[in-house]
Amino acid sequence: MHFLNNKEAKKFIEMLENQLKTKIKLDYYICSKENRFYLVSKEIAKINLDELNIKSIGLYIGKLDKKEFIISKEAAQLLNIEQI
């Protein structure tokens, strides 16, 4: 599990905004694992994750597939985006 740093998160959000043609403001950490992305509460910073055996964490928001982001239904609802 990899938490995106500020530069990576900004690039990710810009890609989403361009693809979805909407402005996105997130107050969450974004983490990724094998091209799958998750939103995680900033409260997670208070927990030492190194001592835990965690396979996944947070709300699954979608996956990156050939430079296109495929958004999950839950993320579309959270961001108030209509899916086709």
Buried (B, 14 or more C-beta within 10 A) or exposed (E): BEBBEEEEBEEBBEBBEEEBEEEEEBEBBBBBEEEBBBBBEEEBEEEEEEEEEEEEBBBBBBBBEEEEBBBBEEBBEBBEBEEE
